[in-house]
Amino acid sequence: MSEPLQQDHFKVAAKAKDPLDPYLTGRGAQINTKNRFQKMETTREHPEGIDEWAVDNDRTRYLEQESRTIVNKVESQDVRMGYSMNPYAGCEHGCIYCFARNVHEYWGFSAGLDFETKIIVKKNAPQLLRRFLMNPKWQPAPIMLSGNTDCYQPAEQKYRLTRRLLEVCNEFNQPVGILTKNAWILRDKDILQEMARKNIVSAMVSITSFNEDLRRLMEPRTTTARQKLKVIGELAAAGVRMGVMMGPMIPGLNEHEMQRIMKAASEQGATFTAYTFIRLNGAIKLLFHDWLFKNFPDRAEKVWHLIEQSHGGKVNDSRWGVRMRGEGPVADMIAQQYKKYGKLYGMNAEEWQLDTSGFRRPGQQASLF
């Protein structure tokens, strides 16, 4: 049985189609969903209700703050990383399916437009990382950059926090993995190459589609697939171990592109892969539904039901080991393709891991571990 949406969502979606409230190009979400933690909220019931009330939802704002921590332990059993760090909360890339949207509610914002227009900048992230690594209790283990939001999103052009985090990691010989959808990573090729020689860095580029019309709608402020392939090729040539993330695979939209993505990435030097199946938890369910029916009215019902069929009649599954892969015929077909083409293109063929043995704190002559 199909999972019903909250009734108030349909009111929001209908209002968003008003000619006085046009589609926001360059943004993934078109609405702000309710923050489940907020007991009080202010809404505009009608665009003409107060003439002088100007609402600018499309302008990006950077909210600078001094954070208390930067490295987080990852509890999820579905991802292969024990720790992550994110210099930015919220992400201007605007990927409509992004699981990190829900986290923005903890900051007091909406998972919708707020997520991609109100970017929290953790200005003291490099200092926090240095303090964390200096703690004698830290037993060196790889840390993931962009475990939540993209560390090379547009804010990086101004703040360069990711660059400074990499410099700290390089100084300590602290292993780090990177996941990004932005070609801005090439600006750090020099330090990535140096870290690669010490086997303390690897990077993945996320590619979900070669269809530019789909990409512009689904992840509007990311770089093109062609540019992403260039990133893989250039960094692989520089000696950085490169991989490709295909996530999420969405039945009826991009799942048929898996082979093409893996083949193109392997030709550019990628040696490992990962993928996820679409999962619409929390507010993402409402945001994705609104986006899907506005942009693909001809196939929206079919896509929605295919997602439901792969999550036991819902569009989300919270079970470890299942939620990121789905189950049923469609999910199984995607899993089989992933295995088949991974083997065909020589992906994931080697046993490999980042090197933690060289970790040292400033002043140490050799590793104590």
C-alpha positions in Angstrom: 0.0 0.0 0.0 1.3 3.4 -0.9 2.4 5.7 2.0 0.3 8.8 2.2 1.9 12.3 2.3 0.9 14.8 4.9 -2.1 16.7 3.7 -0.5 20.1 4.3 2.1 19.3 1.7 -0.4 19.4 -1.0 -1.5 22.9 0.0 2.1 24.1 -0.1 2.7 22.5 -3.5 -0.5 24.0 -5.0 0.5 27.4 -3.7 3.9 27.2 -5.2 2.4 26.9 -8.7 0.8 30.4 -8.4 2.1 32.6 -11.2 3.1 35.2 -8.6 5.4 32.6 -7.0 7.4 31.2 -10.0 9.8 28.3 -10.2 13.2 29.2 -8.7 15.8 28.2 -11.3 19.1 27.3 -9.8 17.5 25.9 -6.7 16.6 22.3 -6.0 13.9 22.9 -3.3 11.0 25.2 -4.2 9.5 25.3 -0.8 10.4 25.5 2.9 9.0 22.5 4.7 8.1 22.8 8.4 10.9 22.3 10.9 9.8 19.5 13.2 11.7 21.1 16.1 10.0 24.5 15.9 6.8 25.0 17.9 6.2 28.4 16.4 6.5 29.5 12.8 5.7 32.4 10.5 4.1 31.8 7.2 2.8 33.9 4.3 -0.7 32.7 3.5 -1.1 34.7 0.3 1.5 36.5 -1.9 -0.7 39.7 -1.8 -1.5 39.5 1.9 1.0 42.2 2.8 2.1 44.4 -0.1 5.3 45.6 1.4 6.4 42.1 2.6 9.3 41.2 0.4 10.5 37.6 0.6 13.9 36.8 -0.8 14.3 33.0 -0.6 16.7 32.8 -3.5 19.6 34.7 -2.1 22.5 32.8 -0.4 23.6 34.0 3.0 26.7 32.8 4.8 26.2 32.6 8.6 29.6 32.6 10.2 30.0 30.9 13.6 32.6 29.6 16.1 31.9 25.9 16.5 32.8 23.7 19.5 33.7 20.5 17.6 34.5 19.5 14.0 35.2 15.7 14.1 32.2 13.5 14.6 32.0 9.8 15.1 29.8 8.1 12.5 27.4 5.6 14.0 25.8 4.4 10.7 26.5 0.8 9.8 25.8 1.6 6.1 28.8 3.8 5.4 32.5 2.8 5.4 33.8 5.6 7.6 34.3 5.9 11.3 34.7 9.7 11.5 33.6 12.7 9.5 34.1 16.5 9.5 32.1 19.1 7.7 33.3 22.8 7.6 29.9 23.9 6.3 26.3 23.1 7.3 23.8 23.4 4.6 24.8 23.2 0.9 24.3 25.6 -2.0 24.6 22.7 -4.5 20.9 22.2 -3.8 20.6 18.5 -4.5 16.9 17.7 -4.0 17.5 14.2 -2.6 20.3 15.1 -0.1 19.9 13.3 3.2 21.7 16.2 5.0 18.7 18.4 4.5 17.1 17.0 7.6 20.1 17.9 9.7 19.5 21.6 8.9 16.5 21.5 11.1 18.7 21.0 14.1 20.1 24.5 13.4 16.6 26.0 13.5 16.1 26.2 9.7 14.0 24.4 7.1 15.3 21.4 5.2 14.0 23.1 2.0 15.2 26.4 0.6 16.9 27.3 3.9 19.2 24.3 3.5 20.6 25.7 0.2 20.4 29.5 1.0 21.5 29.7 4.6 24.9 28.2 4.8 26.6 27.9 8.2 30.3 28.5 8.1 32.4 27.0 10.8 35.2 29.5 10.7 37.3 27.9 13.4 37.2 24.4 11.8 41.0 24.2 11.2 41.8 25.2 14.7 39.3 22.7 16.1 40.9 19.9 14.0 44.4 20.7 15.2 43.2 20.6 18.8 41.4 17.3 18.1 44.5 15.7 16.6 46.7 16.9 19.4 44.6 15.0 22.0 46.7 12.0 23.1 43.5 9.9 23.2 43.1 10.1 19.5 44.0 6.8 17.9 44.6 7.7 14.2 41.8 6.5 11.8 40.7 7.9 8.5 38.4 11.0 8.6 35.8 11.7 5.9 35.6 15.2 4.5 32.0 15.8 3.3 30.4 13.1 5.3 27.4 15.3 5.4 27.6 18.4 3.1 30.0 19.1 0.3 33.3 20.6 1.5 33.9 22.1 -2.0 30.5 23.8 -2.3 30.6 27.5 -3.5 31.4 28.8 0.0 34.8 27.2 -0.2 35.8 29.8 -2.9 35.5 32.5 -0.2 36.5 30.8 3.0 39.0 28.1 1.9 38.3 26.1 5.1 38.7 22.7 3.3 42.2 23.8 2.1 43.2 24.6 5.6 41.8 21.4 7.0 43.9 19.5 4.4 47.0 21.4 5.4 46.4 20.3 9.0 45.9 16.7 8.0 49.0 16.8 5.9 51.1 18.2 8.8 49.9 15.4 11.1 49.9 12.7 8.4 46.2 12.2 9.2 44.4 10.1 6.6 41.4 11.7 5.0 38.8 10.7 2.4 36.9 13.3 0.3 33.6 13.2 -1.5 32.6 16.1 -3.8 30.5 17.2 -6.8 32.5 20.3 -7.5 35.5 20.9 -9.7 36.9 23.4 -7.1 38.8 20.5 -5.7 41.3 20.9 -8.5 42.5 24.1 -6.8 44.0 21.8 -4.1 45.7 19.4 -6.5 49.1 20.4 -5.1 48.4 19.3 -1.5 46.4 16.3 -2.6 49.3 15.1 -4.7 51.6 15.5 -1.7 49.2 13.6 0.6 48.7 10.9 -2.1 52.5 10.2 -2.1 52.1 9.4 1.6 49.0 7.3 1.0 46.9 9.5 3.3 44.2 10.7 0.9 41.6 9.3 -1.5 38.8 11.1 -3.2 35.4 10.2 -4.8 33.5 12.3 -7.3 29.7 12.0 -7.3 28.1 11.5 -10.7 24.4 10.8 -10.9 23.6 11.6 -14.6 25.1 12.6 -17.9 21.7 14.2 -18.8 22.4 17.9 -18.3 18.7 18.8 -18.2 18.2 16.3 -15.4 21.3 17.4 -13.5 20.4 21.1 -13.6 17.1 20.3 -12.0 18.2 17.6 -9.6 21.4 19.1 -8.3 21.4 22.6 -9.8 24.6 24.2 -8.5 27.0 21.3 -9.0 29.4 21.1 -11.9 28.6 19.2 -15.1 29.3 15.5 -15.5 31.9 16.3 -18.1 33.8 18.5 -15.6 33.5 15.8 -12.9 35.2 13.3 -15.3 37.9 15.9 -15.8 38.4 16.1 -12.1 38.8 12.3 -11.9 41.2 12.2 -14.8 43.4 15.1 -13.6 43.7 14.0 -10.0 44.2 10.3 -11.0 47.1 11.5 -13.2 48.5 13.3 -10.2 48.6 10.1 -8.3 45.5 10.5 -6.1 43.4 7.4 -5.7 40.1 8.3 -7.3 36.6 6.7 -7.2 33.1 7.5 -8.4 30.0 7.7 -6.3 26.7 7.0 -8.1 24.1 8.1 -5.6 21.3 8.1 -5.5 20.1 5.8 -8.2 16.5 6.7 -8.9 14.3 4.3 -10.9 12.7 6.0 -13.8 15.2 8.9 -13.8 18.8 7.8 -13.8 19.2 4.2 -12.8 19.8 3.3 -16.5 23.0 5.4 -16.6 25.0 3.2 -14.1 27.0 1.4 -16.8 27.9 4.6 -18.7 29.0 6.3 -15.5 31.2 3.5 -14.4 32.7 3.0 -17.8 33.5 6.7 -18.3 34.9 7.0 -14.7 37.2 4.0 -15.2 38.5 5.4 -18.5 39.5 8.5 -16.5 41.4 6.5 -13.9 38.8 5.8 -11.2 39.5 2.5 -9.5 36.7 2.2 -6.9 33.0 2.9 -6.8 30.0 3.1 -4.5 26.3 3.7 -5.0 23.1 4.3 -3.0 19.5 3.8 -3.8 17.1 6.7 -3.4 15.8 7.0 0.1 13.4 9.8 1.1 13.4 10.2 4.9 12.0 13.0 6.9 11.3 16.3 5.1 13.1 15.0 2.0 9.9 13.0 1.2 7.9 16.2 0.9 10.5 18.1 -0.9 11.3 15.4 -3.5 7.6 14.8 -4.1 7.0 18.5 -4.8 10.1 18.6 -7.1 9.2 15.5 -8.9 5.6 16.4 -9.8 6.6 19.9 -10.8 9.4 18.9 -13.1 8.3 15.5 -14.4 4.5 15.4 -14.4 4.4 12.8 -17.2 6.3 10.2 -15.2 6.1 11.3 -11.6 3.5 8.7 -10.5 5.6 5.9 -12.0 8.8 7.1 -10.4 7.2 7.5 -7.0 5.6 4.1 -7.1 8.9 2.4 -8.1 10.5 4.0 -5.1 7.7 2.8 -2.9 8.0 -0.7 -4.3 11.7 -0.7 -3.3 11.0 0.2 0.3 8.2 -2.0 1.3 5.4 0.3 0.2 7.1 3.4 1.6 9.7 5.8 0.2 12.0 5.4 3.2 13.4 2.5 5.2 15.3 2.9 8.4 16.7 -0.7 8.7 20.5 -1.0 8.7 21.9 -2.7 5.6 18.6 -2.2 3.7 17.8 1.5 3.8 20.7 2.6 1.4 20.2 -0.3 -1.1 16.4 -0.9 -1.1 14.9 -4.3 -1.8 12.6 -6.0 -4.4 13.0 -6.4 -8.2 14.0 -2.8 -9.1 16.6 -2.5 -6.3 17.9 -6.0 -7.0 18.3 -5.2 -10.7 20.4 -2.1 -9.8 22.5 -4.1 -7.4 23.2 -6.7 -10.1 24.2 -4.0 -12.6 26.5 -2.5 -10.1 28.2 -5.9 -9.5 28.4 -6.8 -13.2 29.8 -3.6 -14.5 32.1 -3.1 -11.6 33.8 -6.3 -12.5 33.7 -5.5 -16.2 35.5 -2.2 -15.7 37.9 -3.5 -13.1 36.5 -1.5 -10.2 37.1 -2.4 -6.5 39.5 -5.1 -7.6 42.2 -4.3 -5.1 42.4 -4.5 -1.3 43.4 -1.0 -0.3 43.3 1.3 2.6 44.7 4.7 3.8 47.9 4.5 5.8 47.6 5.5 9.5 51.1 4.4 10.5 52.7 7.7 9.7 50.5 9.8 12.0 52.5 12.1 14.2 51.9 15.2 16.3 54.2 18.2 15.9 57.3 17.6 17.9 57.2 13.8 17.6 60.2 12.3 15.9 58.4 9.2 14.9 54.9 7.7 15.2 54.0 6.3 18.6 51.4 3.9 17.1 
